[in-house]
Structures are given as C-alpha cells and as structure tokens.
C-alpha cells in the first residue's frame, strides 16, 4: 500500500498521509481529506463525502424510527398503524404501508445470490445499498 497521499488524477500529491479514507481505502494528506474527532477518516472525493452524509442521515433516521417503535408506533413518521414487518436494513418495525418486499441480487464467487428482503421506503431509496 502506498505511504503517501494518493489524491490527484494524473499526478499524485505525494504528501505525508493524515489518514486512510474509510470508503475509498487510499491514504490522503490533511489538505485532501479530514480525520474527525469520532475516528472517521474521509478523503475529499465527492463519492466519499456523499457516503459519509448518507450514513449520517441513515443513523438519524434509524434512531428516530426505533424511538417510535419503543412507543408502539410504526417506524414511519406520523404513522400509528400496527406493526407488520421489520426492515432488513435499519431493523425498525413498520406497518404494511411502510415496508415492502424487494428482490436483492448479490454477486458472490460462484455467481449471484438472489433473495427477498423486507425494506422500508427510506432504506430502499438509499444509494449506498445499491
């Protein structure tokens, strides 16, 4: 693995690394990324910044959905319907209107694995899962 900053398309920065991007897996210097107080290390690539923002939104959503579940309500905002199924991704419980079955294909070494999952509307829309 390189021991210098890997930022740059045609010419690498080469400065001493400040961290290794948790999404891209390449080292970056202080000018080309950030090491956060909570231990996250994210480079300046747009895709990595988008993933970091997506994870932050997901964690807020998940916390709120699980809080609603703790009071016996569907995980969807403003819905008081009875529970039906649990989202395979965020693990919150939802009514029939807010969780649906979806087919997921996963590439494995021997081909692909197709399975059905219960997924809430929020998790279905997340690009990070695609």
C-alpha positions in Angstrom: 0.0 0.0 0.0 1.3 3.5 -0.8 2.6 5.5 2.1 1.8 8.9 0.6 -1.3 10.9 -0.3 -3.0 9.4 -3.3 -5.1 12.4 -4.3 -4.9 13.6 -7.8 -6.0 12.2 -11.2 -2.8 12.4 -13.3 -0.2 13.3 -10.7 -0.4 12.1 -7.1 0.0 14.6 -4.3 2.7 12.5 -2.5 2.4 14.4 0.8 2.6 12.5 4.1 -0.8 10.9 4.9 -3.1 12.2 7.6 -5.4 9.2 7.3 -6.8 6.4 5.1 -10.2 7.0 3.6 -12.7 4.6 5.2 -14.7 4.5 1.9 -12.0 4.6 -0.8 -9.2 2.8 1.1 -6.5 5.2 0.0 -4.2 7.4 2.1 -4.8 11.2 2.0 -3.0 14.2 3.4 -4.5 17.0 5.6 -5.2 19.1 2.5 -7.1 16.3 0.7 -9.3 14.9 3.5 -10.2 15.0 7.1 -9.8 12.9 10.3 -12.8 13.6 12.5 -13.0 13.5 16.3 -15.1 10.4 16.2 -12.4 8.5 14.4 -13.8 8.8 10.8 -11.2 9.3 8.1 -12.7 10.6 4.8 -10.9 11.9 1.7 -12.3 14.8 -0.3 -13.7 12.7 -3.2 -17.3 13.6 -3.9 -18.4 9.9 -3.7 -16.8 9.6 -0.2 -18.4 12.8 1.1 -21.7 11.6 -0.2 -21.4 8.3 1.5 -20.5 10.0 4.8 -23.5 12.3 4.5 -25.7 9.3 3.6 -24.6 7.3 6.7 -25.2 10.4 8.9 -28.8 10.7 7.6 -29.4 7.0 7.9 -28.3 7.0 11.6 -30.6 9.9 12.4 -33.5 8.1 10.6 -32.8 4.8 12.3 -32.7 6.3 15.8 -36.0 8.1 15.2 -37.7 5.0 13.8 -36.6 2.9 16.7 -37.7 5.5 19.1 -41.2 5.4 17.6 -41.1 1.6 17.8 -40.3 1.9 21.5 -43.7 3.7 21.9 -45.5 1.0 19.9 -45.8 3.0 16.7 -44.8 2.2 13.1 -41.3 3.5 12.4 -42.6 5.9 9.7 -43.0 9.5 10.8 -46.6 10.2 11.8 -47.9 6.7 11.3 -49.8 5.0 14.2 -50.7 1.7 12.4 -49.9 -1.7 13.8 -46.6 -3.4 13.2 -46.3 -5.7 10.2 -42.6 -6.3 9.4 -39.1 -5.4 10.2 -36.8 -3.7 7.7 -33.8 -5.9 6.9 -31.5 -2.9 6.8 -32.4 -0.4 9.6 -34.1 -3.1 11.8 -37.0 -0.8 12.7 -40.6 -2.2 12.5 -43.2 -0.8 10.2 -46.8 -1.3 9.1 -47.9 -2.8 5.8 -47.8 0.6 4.1 -44.2 1.4 5.0 -42.3 -1.9 4.5 -42.3 -3.9 1.3 -40.6 -6.9 -0.1 -37.8 -6.3 -2.6 -35.5 -8.6 -4.5 -31.8 -8.2 -3.9 -29.1 -9.7 -6.0 -25.7 -10.1 -4.5 -22.7 -11.2 -6.5 -20.7 -14.0 -4.9 -17.8 -16.0 -6.1 -20.0 -18.8 -7.6 -22.4 -16.5 -9.4 -25.1 -14.4 -7.9 -27.4 -14.9 -4.9 -31.0 -13.6 -5.2 -33.2 -13.2 -2.1 -36.3 -11.4 -1.0 -35.9 -8.8 1.8 -38.4 -6.6 3.7 -37.2 -3.0 3.3 -38.7 0.3 4.4 -39.1 3.2 2.0 -36.2 5.2 3.4 -33.7 2.3 3.1 -35.0 1.4 -0.4 -34.1 4.8 -1.6 -30.5 4.8 -0.2 -27.9 4.7 -2.9 -25.3 3.2 -0.5 -27.2 -0.1 -0.7 -27.1 -0.4 -4.4 
